[in-house]
Amino acid sequence: MVDFFETEMALKDAKGIAFDGCHKIYVLMDDAQMAKMATYGYGEDEGSYLLTAEKLSKAEMLDTLERWYEDSCGLRFINGVSTVDGDPNEGFVDLIAQGADWEEDEDEDDYEDEDEEDY
């Protein structure tokens, strides 16, 4: 089960949320990120969404994020995004990392049980 605690905490200061309709889910922390997502077509392209904190309560945004996450493909993640001067990649924070809900490889422990004399 995925823990939404970090996502819920980020929503306290969020300006909005965005979803590409497949697996990219963002909590947008400032007006610049809201504007940037709009220029990328979020909310205009079919199946994508750009929702503002002005129109949704924090509880509604959390419910929406949980639904988007549940309905996403297996590559899903939720990132918090803030505008950072310099390297824009520094503005991305994993709230729910990609692969957070992937099952561990069941065969991983198979090699630990084999006798060394077989080699």
N, CA, C and O atoms as a GROMACS GRO file, in nm:
protein
  476
    1MET      N    1   0.084  -0.118   0.000
    1MET     CA    2   0.000   0.000   0.000
    1MET      C    3   0.089   0.125   0.000
    1MET      O    4   0.184   0.135   0.077
    2VAL      N    5   0.056   0.217  -0.085
    2VAL     CA    6   0.134   0.340  -0.099
    2VAL      C    7   0.090   0.440   0.009
    2VAL      O    8  -0.028   0.454   0.038
    3ASP      N    9   0.188   0.509   0.066
    3ASP     CA   10   0.164   0.607   0.171
    3ASP      C   11   0.152   0.747   0.108
    3ASP      O   12   0.246   0.793   0.043
    4PHE      N   13   0.040   0.812   0.128
    4PHE     CA   14   0.015   0.944   0.071
    4PHE      C   15   0.048   1.057   0.168
    4PHE      O   16   0.011   1.172   0.144
    5PHE      N   17   0.117   1.028   0.279
    5PHE     CA   18   0.145   1.129   0.380
    5PHE      C   19   0.221   1.248   0.323
    5PHE      O   20   0.180   1.362   0.343
    6GLU      N   21   0.332   1.223   0.252
    6GLU     CA   22   0.413   1.332   0.195
    6GLU      C   23   0.332   1.414   0.094
    6GLU      O   24   0.347   1.536   0.086
    7THR      N   25   0.248   1.346   0.019
    7THR     CA   26   0.162   1.415  -0.077
    7THR      C   27   0.064   1.505  -0.004
    7THR      O   28   0.044   1.620  -0.042
    8GLU      N   29   0.004   1.453   0.100
    8GLU     CA   30  -0.092   1.532   0.178
    8GLU      C   31  -0.025   1.654   0.240
    8GLU      O   32  -0.084   1.762   0.243
    9MET      N   33   0.096   1.639   0.289
    9MET     CA   34   0.169   1.751   0.349
    9MET      C   35   0.201   1.858   0.243
    9MET      O   36   0.193   1.978   0.271
   10ALA      N   37   0.238   1.815   0.123
   10ALA     CA   38   0.269   1.909   0.016
   10ALA      C   39   0.146   1.989  -0.026
   10ALA      O   40   0.158   2.105  -0.067
   11LEU      N   41   0.030   1.930  -0.015
   11LEU     CA   42  -0.093   1.999  -0.056
   11LEU      C   43  -0.125   2.121   0.030
   11LEU      O   44  -0.201   2.208  -0.012
   12LYS      N   45  -0.068   2.129   0.149
   12LYS     CA   46  -0.094   2.244   0.237
   12LYS      C   47  -0.054   2.375   0.172
   12LYS      O   48  -0.118   2.478   0.195
   13ASP      N   49   0.052   2.373   0.090
   13ASP     CA   50   0.101   2.494   0.025
   13ASP      C   51   0.086   2.492  -0.127
   13ASP      O   52   0.132   2.584  -0.194
   14ALA      N   53   0.023   2.389  -0.181
   14ALA     CA   54   0.014   2.372  -0.326
   14ALA      C   55  -0.078   2.474  -0.392
   14ALA      O   56  -0.178   2.516  -0.334
   15LYS      N   57  -0.041   2.510  -0.512
   15LYS     CA   58  -0.125   2.599  -0.595
   15LYS      C   59  -0.218   2.519  -0.685
   15LYS      O   60  -0.319   2.571  -0.732
   16GLY      N   61  -0.183   2.391  -0.709
   16GLY     CA   62  -0.266   2.308  -0.795
   16GLY      C   63  -0.206   2.170  -0.814
   16GLY      O   64  -0.102   2.136  -0.758
   17ILE      N   65  -0.276   2.092  -0.896
   17ILE     CA   66  -0.231   1.956  -0.928
   17ILE      C   67  -0.248   1.934  -1.079
   17ILE      O   68  -0.332   1.996  -1.143
   18ALA      N   69  -0.166   1.844  -1.132
   18ALA     CA   70  -0.170   1.816  -1.276
   18ALA      C   71  -0.150   1.667  -1.300
   18ALA      O   72  -0.083   1.598  -1.223
   19PHE      N   73  -0.210   1.618  -1.409
   19PHE     CA   74  -0.202   1.477  -1.447
   19PHE      C   75  -0.200   1.468  -1.598
   19PHE      O   76  -0.282   1.530  -1.666
   20ASP      N   77  -0.106   1.390  -1.652
   20ASP     CA   78  -0.096   1.377  -1.798
   20ASP      C   79  -0.192   1.273  -1.855
   20ASP      O   80  -0.199   1.257  -1.977
   21GLY      N   81  -0.266   1.203  -1.770
   21GLY     CA   82  -0.361   1.102  -1.816
   21GLY      C   83  -0.303   0.964  -1.824
   21GLY      O   84  -0.374   0.868  -1.852
   22CYS      N   85  -0.172   0.951  -1.799
   22CYS     CA   86  -0.107   0.820  -1.805
   22CYS      C   87  -0.039   0.787  -1.672
   22CYS      O   88  -0.086   0.700  -1.599
   23HIS      N   89   0.072   0.856  -1.641
   23HIS     CA   90   0.146   0.822  -1.518
   23HIS      C   91   0.215   0.939  -1.450
   23HIS      O   92   0.263   0.924  -1.337
   24LYS      N   93   0.220   1.053  -1.513
   24LYS     CA   94   0.288   1.170  -1.454
   24LYS      C   95   0.187   1.253  -1.374
   24LYS      O   96   0.094   1.310  -1.431
   25ILE      N   97   0.206   1.257  -1.243
   25ILE     CA   98   0.117   1.329  -1.155
   25ILE      C   99   0.201   1.429  -1.076
   25ILE      O  100   0.304   1.393  -1.018
   26TYR      N  101   0.156   1.555  -1.074
   26TYR     CA  102   0.234   1.660  -1.012
   26TYR      C  103   0.151   1.739  -0.911
   26TYR      O  104   0.033   1.765  -0.932
   27VAL      N  105   0.216   1.777  -0.801
   27VAL     CA  106   0.164   1.874  -0.707
   27VAL      C  107   0.244   2.001  -0.734
   27VAL      O  108   0.366   2.004  -0.714
   28LEU      N  109   0.176   2.106  -0.778
   28LEU     CA  110   0.242   2.228  -0.824
   28LEU      C  111   0.247   2.329  -0.710
   28LEU      O  112   0.143   2.368  -0.656
   29MET      N  113   0.367   2.370  -0.675
   29MET     CA  114   0.388   2.446  -0.552
   29MET      C  115   0.389   2.597  -0.571
   29MET      O  116   0.390   2.670  -0.472
   30ASP      N  117   0.389   2.646  -0.695
   30ASP     CA  118   0.389   2.791  -0.715
   30ASP      C  119   0.321   2.826  -0.847
   30ASP      O  120   0.295   2.740  -0.931
   31ASP      N  121   0.292   2.955  -0.862
   31ASP     CA  122   0.220   3.002  -0.981
   31ASP      C  123   0.298   2.979  -1.109
   31ASP      O  124   0.240   2.955  -1.214
   32ALA      N  125   0.430   2.988  -1.101
   32ALA     CA  126   0.512   2.964  -1.220
   32ALA      C  127   0.496   2.822  -1.272
   32ALA      O  128   0.491   2.800  -1.393
   33GLN      N  129   0.487   2.726  -1.182
   33GLN     CA  130   0.466   2.587  -1.224
   33GLN      C  131   0.326   2.566  -1.280
   33GLN      O  132   0.307   2.489  -1.374
   34MET      N  133   0.229   2.634  -1.224
   34MET     CA  134   0.092   2.628  -1.280
   34MET      C  135   0.094   2.677  -1.425
   34MET      O  136   0.036   2.614  -1.514
   35ALA      N  137   0.160   2.790  -1.447
   35ALA     CA  138   0.167   2.848  -1.581
   35ALA      C  139   0.244   2.756  -1.676
   35ALA      O  140   0.205   2.738  -1.792
   36LYS      N  141   0.354   2.699  -1.627
   36LYS     CA  142   0.436   2.611  -1.711
   36LYS      C  143   0.356   2.488  -1.755
   36LYS      O  144   0.362   2.450  -1.872
   37MET      N  145   0.281   2.428  -1.664
   37MET     CA  146   0.200   2.310  -1.700
   37MET      C  147   0.093   2.346  -1.802
   37MET      O  148   0.060   2.266  -1.889
   38ALA      N  149   0.039   2.466  -1.792
   38ALA     CA  150  -0.060   2.510  -1.891
   38ALA      C  151   0.005   2.522  -2.029
   38ALA      O  152  -0.057   2.486  -2.129
   39THR      N  153   0.130   2.571  -2.036
   39THR     CA  154   0.197   2.582  -2.166
   39THR      C  155   0.230   2.445  -2.222
   39THR      O  156   0.244   2.430  -2.344
   40TYR      N  157   0.243   2.343  -2.135
   40TYR     CA  158   0.267   2.207  -2.181
   40TYR      C  159   0.139   2.138  -2.228
   40TYR      O  160   0.144   2.027  -2.279
   41GLY      N  161   0.024   2.205  -2.212
   41GLY     CA  162  -0.102   2.148  -2.258
   41GLY      C  163  -0.181   2.074  -2.153
   41GLY      O  164  -0.287   2.019  -2.183
   42TYR      N  165  -0.133   2.071  -2.030
   42TYR     CA  166  -0.210   2.006  -1.923
   42TYR      C  167  -0.343   2.079  -1.907
   42TYR      O  168  -0.348   2.202  -1.900
   43GLY      N  169  -0.449   2.001  -1.901
   43GLY     CA  170  -0.581   2.059  -1.888
   43GLY      C  171  -0.648   2.090  -2.020
   43GLY      O  172  -0.768   2.113  -2.026
   44GLU      N  173  -0.570   2.092  -2.127
   44GLU     CA  174  -0.624   2.118  -2.260
   44GLU      C  175  -0.626   1.992  -2.345
   44GLU      O  176  -0.720   1.968  -2.420
   45ASP      N  177  -0.522   1.911  -2.332
   45ASP     CA  178  -0.515   1.786  -2.407
   45ASP      C  179  -0.616   1.687  -2.349
   45ASP      O  180  -0.639   1.684  -2.228
   46GLU      N  181  -0.674   1.608  -2.436
   46GLU     CA  182  -0.773   1.509  -2.391
   46GLU      C  183  -0.711   1.413  -2.290
   46GLU      O  184  -0.605   1.355  -2.314
   47GLY      N  185  -0.777   1.398  -2.177
   47GLY     CA  186  -0.731   1.305  -2.075
   47GLY      C  187  -0.633   1.364  -1.975
   47GLY      O  188  -0.599   1.298  -1.877
   48SER      N  189  -0.586   1.487  -1.999
   48SER     CA  190  -0.496   1.550  -1.903
   48SER      C  191  -0.573   1.652  -1.820
   48SER      O  192  -0.678   1.701  -1.860
   49TYR      N  193  -0.516   1.683  -1.703
   49TYR     CA  194  -0.586   1.773  -1.610
   49TYR      C  195  -0.489   1.872  -1.549
   49TYR      O  196  -0.373   1.840  -1.524
   50LEU      N  197  -0.539   1.992  -1.525
   50LEU     CA  198  -0.470   2.096  -1.451
   50LEU      C  199  -0.575   2.162  -1.363
   50LEU      O  200  -0.660   2.236  -1.412
   51LEU      N  201  -0.568   2.135  -1.233
   51LEU     CA  202  -0.670   2.182  -1.140
   51LEU      C  203  -0.607   2.274  -1.037
   51LEU      O  204  -0.498   2.246  -0.986
   52THR      N  205  -0.674   2.385  -1.006
   52THR     CA  206  -0.619   2.483  -0.914
   52THR      C  207  -0.671   2.464  -0.772
   52THR      O  208  -0.780   2.412  -0.750
   53ALA      N  209  -0.589   2.506  -0.677
   53ALA     CA  210  -0.627   2.502  -0.536
   53ALA      C  211  -0.739   2.602  -0.507
   53ALA      O  212  -0.805   2.592  -0.404
   54GLU      N  213  -0.761   2.696  -0.597
   54GLU     CA  214  -0.871   2.792  -0.580
   54GLU      C  215  -1.006   2.725  -0.600
   54GLU      O  216  -1.107   2.772  -0.547
   55LYS      N  217  -1.009   2.618  -0.678
   55LYS     CA  218  -1.135   2.551  -0.710
   55LYS      C  219  -1.159   2.423  -0.632
   55LYS      O  220  -1.271   2.373  -0.627
   56LEU      N  221  -1.054   2.369  -0.570
   56LEU     CA  222  -1.065   2.245  -0.494
   56LEU      C  223  -1.010   2.264  -0.354
   56LEU      O  224  -0.910   2.333  -0.334
   57SER      N  225  -1.074   2.203  -0.257
   57SER     CA  226  -1.020   2.202  -0.122
   57SER      C  227  -0.900   2.107  -0.119
   57SER      O  228  -0.878   2.030  -0.212
   58LYS      N  229  -0.823   2.114  -0.012
   58LYS     CA  230  -0.708   2.023   0.003
   58LYS      C  231  -0.756   1.878   0.005
   58LYS      O  232  -0.691   1.790  -0.052
   59ALA      N  233  -0.869   1.852   0.072
   59ALA     CA  234  -0.923   1.715   0.077
   59ALA      C  235  -0.965   1.669  -0.061
   59ALA      O  236  -0.944   1.553  -0.096
   60GLU      N  237  -1.025   1.757  -0.140
   60GLU     CA  238  -1.066   1.721  -0.277
   60GLU      C  239  -0.944   1.695  -0.365
   60GLU      O  240  -0.945   1.605  -0.448
   61MET      N  241  -0.839   1.776  -0.346
   61MET     CA  242  -0.717   1.752  -0.424
   61MET      C  243  -0.655   1.617  -0.386
   61MET      O  244  -0.612   1.543  -0.475
   62LEU      N  245  -0.651   1.584  -0.258
   62LEU     CA  246  -0.596   1.455  -0.216
   62LEU      C  247  -0.679   1.340  -0.272
   62LEU      O  248  -0.623   1.243  -0.322
   63ASP      N  249  -0.810   1.349  -0.264
   63ASP     CA  250  -0.897   1.246  -0.322
   63ASP      C  251  -0.871   1.230  -0.472
   63ASP      O  252  -0.866   1.118  -0.523
   64THR      N  253  -0.855   1.342  -0.541
   64THR     CA  254  -0.829   1.339  -0.685
   64THR      C  255  -0.694   1.274  -0.714
   64THR      O  256  -0.684   1.191  -0.804
   65LEU      N  257  -0.591   1.310  -0.638
   65LEU     CA  258  -0.458   1.250  -0.657
   65LEU      C  259  -0.462   1.100  -0.632
   65LEU      O  260  -0.401   1.023  -0.707
   66GLU      N  261  -0.532   1.058  -0.530
   66GLU     CA  262  -0.543   0.914  -0.501
   66GLU      C  263  -0.613   0.842  -0.614
   66GLU      O  264  -0.573   0.731  -0.651
   67ARG      N  265  -0.718   0.902  -0.670
   67ARG     CA  266  -0.790   0.841  -0.782
   67ARG      C  267  -0.702   0.835  -0.907
   67ARG      O  268  -0.696   0.732  -0.974
   68TRP      N  269  -0.633   0.946  -0.937
   68TRP     CA  270  -0.543   0.947  -1.053
   68TRP      C  271  -0.435   0.839  -1.036
   68TRP      O  272  -0.405   0.766  -1.131
   69TYR      N  273  -0.378   0.829  -0.918
   69TYR     CA  274  -0.274   0.731  -0.894
   69TYR      C  275  -0.328   0.590  -0.916
   69TYR      O  276  -0.263   0.508  -0.981
   70GLU      N  277  -0.443   0.562  -0.862
   70GLU     CA  278  -0.505   0.429  -0.876
   70GLU      C  279  -0.533   0.396  -1.023
   70GLU      O  280  -0.520   0.281  -1.064
   71ASP      N  281  -0.573   0.497  -1.100
   71ASP     CA  282  -0.612   0.476  -1.240
   71ASP      C  283  -0.494   0.484  -1.338
   71ASP      O  284  -0.512   0.463  -1.457
   72SER      N  285  -0.375   0.515  -1.288
   72SER     CA  286  -0.258   0.534  -1.374
   72SER      C  287  -0.195   0.402  -1.415
   72SER      O  288  -0.224   0.297  -1.359
   73CYS      N  289  -0.108   0.411  -1.515
   73CYS     CA  290  -0.032   0.294  -1.557
   73CYS      C  291   0.076   0.263  -1.454
   73CYS      O  292   0.097   0.341  -1.361
   74GLY      N  293   0.144   0.152  -1.469
   74GLY     CA  294   0.241   0.105  -1.373
   74GLY      C  295   0.363   0.194  -1.354
   74GLY      O  296   0.436   0.177  -1.257
   75LEU      N  297   0.388   0.288  -1.443
   75LEU     CA  298   0.503   0.378  -1.431
   75LEU      C  299   0.472   0.501  -1.345
   75LEU      O  300   0.552   0.594  -1.340
   76ARG      N  301   0.361   0.502  -1.279
   76ARG     CA  302   0.309   0.618  -1.206
   76ARG      C  303   0.401   0.668  -1.095
   76ARG      O  304   0.476   0.593  -1.033
   77PHE      N  305   0.390   0.801  -1.074
   77PHE     CA  306   0.461   0.868  -0.966
   77PHE      C  307   0.388   0.998  -0.935
   77PHE      O  308   0.310   1.047  -1.016
   78ILE      N  309   0.415   1.052  -0.817
   78ILE     CA  310   0.366   1.185  -0.782
   78ILE      C  311   0.487   1.266  -0.738
   78ILE      O  312   0.556   1.230  -0.643
   79ASN      N  313   0.511   1.378  -0.808
   79ASN     CA  314   0.621   1.468  -0.776
   79ASN      C  315   0.566   1.602  -0.732
   79ASN      O  316   0.469   1.652  -0.789
   80GLY      N  317   0.628   1.660  -0.631
   80GLY     CA  318   0.607   1.800  -0.600
   80GLY      C  319   0.701   1.880  -0.687
   80GLY      O  320   0.816   1.842  -0.707
   81VAL      N  321   0.653   1.994  -0.742
   81VAL     CA  322   0.736   2.073  -0.832
   81VAL      C  323   0.732   2.219  -0.791
   81VAL      O  324   0.625   2.281  -0.782
   82SER      N  325   0.851   2.274  -0.766
   82SER     CA  326   0.867   2.415  -0.731
   82SER      C  327   0.963   2.479  -0.831
   82SER      O  328   1.049   2.411  -0.887
   83THR      N  329   0.948   2.607  -0.852
   83THR     CA  330   1.040   2.680  -0.938
   83THR      C  331   1.168   2.708  -0.861
   83THR      O  332   1.165   2.761  -0.750
   84VAL      N  333   1.282   2.672  -0.922
   84VAL     CA  334   1.413   2.691  -0.861
   84VAL      C  335   1.501   2.764  -0.962
   84VAL      O  336   1.510   2.724  -1.078
   85ASP      N  337   1.566   2.870  -0.918
   85ASP     CA  338   1.661   2.940  -1.005
   85ASP      C  339   1.781   2.849  -1.029
   85ASP      O  340   1.824   2.777  -0.939
   86GLY      N  341   1.834   2.853  -1.149
   86GLY     CA  342   1.949   2.768  -1.182
   86GLY      C  343   1.901   2.640  -1.247
   86GLY      O  344   1.845   2.643  -1.356
   87ASP      N  345   1.922   2.528  -1.181
   87ASP     CA  346   1.886   2.396  -1.234
   87ASP      C  347   1.740   2.366  -1.202
   87ASP      O  348   1.707   2.342  -1.086
   88PRO      N  349   1.651   2.367  -1.302
   88PRO     CA  350   1.510   2.342  -1.276
   88PRO      C  351   1.481   2.202  -1.222
   88PRO      O  352   1.378   2.179  -1.159
   89ASN      N  353   1.572   2.108  -1.246
   89ASN     CA  354   1.552   1.973  -1.194
   89ASN      C  355   1.555   1.968  -1.041
   89ASN      O  356   1.500   1.875  -0.981
   90GLU      N  357   1.618   2.066  -0.979
   90GLU     CA  358   1.623   2.071  -0.834
   90GLU      C  359   1.487   2.100  -0.772
   90GLU      O  360   1.468   2.083  -0.651
   91GLY      N  361   1.393   2.144  -0.854
   91GLY     CA  362   1.259   2.174  -0.805
   91GLY      C  363   1.168   2.054  -0.793
   91GLY      O  364   1.056   2.066  -0.743
   92PHE      N  365   1.213   1.938  -0.839
   92PHE     CA  366   1.131   1.817  -0.834
   92PHE      C  367   1.161   1.737  -0.708
   92PHE      O  368   1.277   1.711  -0.676
   93VAL      N  369   1.055   1.698  -0.638
   93VAL     CA  370   1.068   1.618  -0.516
   93VAL      C  371   0.974   1.499  -0.528
   93VAL      O  372   0.856   1.515  -0.557
   94ASP      N  373   1.027   1.378  -0.507
   94ASP     CA  374   0.942   1.259  -0.506
   94ASP      C  375   0.851   1.261  -0.384
   94ASP      O  376   0.898   1.260  -0.270
   95LEU      N  377   0.722   1.264  -0.409
   95LEU     CA  378   0.625   1.248  -0.301
   95LEU      C  379   0.586   1.101  -0.292
   95LEU      O  380   0.574   1.044  -0.184
   96ILE      N  381   0.565   1.041  -0.409
   96ILE     CA  382   0.551   0.896  -0.423
   96ILE      C  383   0.637   0.859  -0.544
   96ILE      O  384   0.602   0.890  -0.658
   97ALA      N  385   0.747   0.795  -0.519
   97ALA     CA  386   0.845   0.764  -0.624
   97ALA      C  387   0.790   0.663  -0.723
   97ALA      O  388   0.705   0.580  -0.691
   98GLN      N  389   0.841   0.673  -0.844
   98GLN     CA  390   0.805   0.574  -0.945
   98GLN      C  391   0.851   0.437  -0.895
   98GLN      O  392   0.965   0.420  -0.853
   99GLY      N  393   0.761   0.340  -0.900
   99GLY     CA  394   0.792   0.205  -0.856
   99GLY      C  395   0.766   0.182  -0.709
   99GLY      O  396   0.795   0.074  -0.657
  100ALA      N  397   0.711   0.280  -0.640
  100ALA     CA  398   0.687   0.266  -0.495
  100ALA      C  399   0.596   0.149  -0.463
  100ALA      O  400   0.601   0.094  -0.353
  101ASP      N  401   0.512   0.111  -0.557
  101ASP     CA  402   0.418   0.001  -0.531
  101ASP      C  403   0.451  -0.125  -0.611
  101ASP      O  404   0.370  -0.217  -0.616
  102TRP      N  405   0.569  -0.130  -0.673
  102TRP     CA  406   0.607  -0.249  -0.747
  102TRP      C  407   0.639  -0.360  -0.650
  102TRP      O  408   0.701  -0.338  -0.546
  103GLU      N  409   0.597  -0.480  -0.684
  103GLU     CA  410   0.629  -0.597  -0.601
  103GLU      C  411   0.774  -0.635  -0.623
  103GLU      O  412   0.827  -0.621  -0.733
  104GLU      N  413   0.836  -0.683  -0.517
  104GLU     CA  414   0.974  -0.730  -0.531
  104GLU      C  415   0.977  -0.854  -0.618
  104GLU      O  416   0.881  -0.932  -0.621
  105ASP      N  417   1.086  -0.871  -0.688
  105ASP     CA  418   1.103  -0.988  -0.774
  105ASP      C  419   1.101  -1.114  -0.687
  105ASP      O  420   1.185  -1.129  -0.598
  106GLU      N  421   1.007  -1.202  -0.714
  106GLU     CA  422   0.992  -1.323  -0.633
  106GLU      C  423   1.111  -1.418  -0.648
  106GLU      O  424   1.136  -1.500  -0.560
  107ASP      N  425   1.182  -1.407  -0.757
  107ASP     CA  426   1.295  -1.497  -0.782
  107ASP      C  427   1.423  -1.447  -0.716
  107ASP      O  428   1.525  -1.516  -0.720
  108GLU      N  429   1.420  -1.331  -0.655
  108GLU     CA  430   1.538  -1.268  -0.600
  108GLU      C  431   1.607  -1.357  -0.496
  108GLU      O  432   1.730  -1.364  -0.490
  109ASP      N  433   1.529  -1.425  -0.414
  109ASP     CA  434   1.585  -1.507  -0.307
  109ASP      C  435   1.623  -1.647  -0.352
  109ASP      O  436   1.685  -1.721  -0.276
  110ASP      N  437   1.589  -1.686  -0.474
  110ASP     CA  438   1.617  -1.821  -0.521
  110ASP      C  439   1.766  -1.855  -0.518
  110ASP      O  440   1.802  -1.968  -0.488
  111TYR      N  441   1.851  -1.758  -0.547
  111TYR     CA  442   1.995  -1.784  -0.554
  111TYR      C  443   2.056  -1.804  -0.417
  111TYR      O  444   2.160  -1.869  -0.405
  112GLU      N  445   1.995  -1.748  -0.314
  112GLU     CA  446   2.049  -1.761  -0.179
  112GLU      C  447   2.038  -1.904  -0.126
  112GLU      O  448   2.115  -1.943  -0.038
  113ASP      N  449   1.946  -1.982  -0.178
  113ASP     CA  450   1.920  -2.116  -0.127
  113ASP      C  451   1.998  -2.225  -0.200
  113ASP      O  452   2.000  -2.340  -0.156
  114GLU      N  453   2.062  -2.191  -0.309
  114GLU     CA  454   2.134  -2.292  -0.385
  114GLU      C  455   2.265  -2.328  -0.317
  114GLU      O  456   2.330  -2.244  -0.255
  115ASP      N  457   2.302  -2.453  -0.328
  115ASP     CA  458   2.430  -2.500  -0.272
  115ASP      C  459   2.546  -2.448  -0.357
  115ASP      O  460   2.538  -2.445  -0.480
  116GLU      N  461   2.652  -2.407  -0.290
  116GLU     CA  462   2.767  -2.356  -0.362
  116GLU      C  463   2.838  -2.468  -0.439
  116GLU      O  464   2.907  -2.440  -0.537
  117GLU      N  465   2.822  -2.590  -0.396
  117GLU     CA  466   2.892  -2.702  -0.463
  117GLU      C  467   2.839  -2.728  -0.603
  117GLU      O  468   2.902  -2.799  -0.681
  118ASP      N  469   2.725  -2.672  -0.637
  118ASP     CA  470   2.672  -2.689  -0.770
  118ASP      C  471   2.746  -2.606  -0.874
  118ASP      O  472   2.721  -2.620  -0.994
  119TYR      N  473   2.835  -2.522  -0.832
  119TYR     CA  474   2.902  -2.431  -0.925
  119TYR      C  475   3.038  -2.480  -0.962
  119TYR      O  476   3.108  -2.414  -1.039
   0.00000   0.00000   0.00000
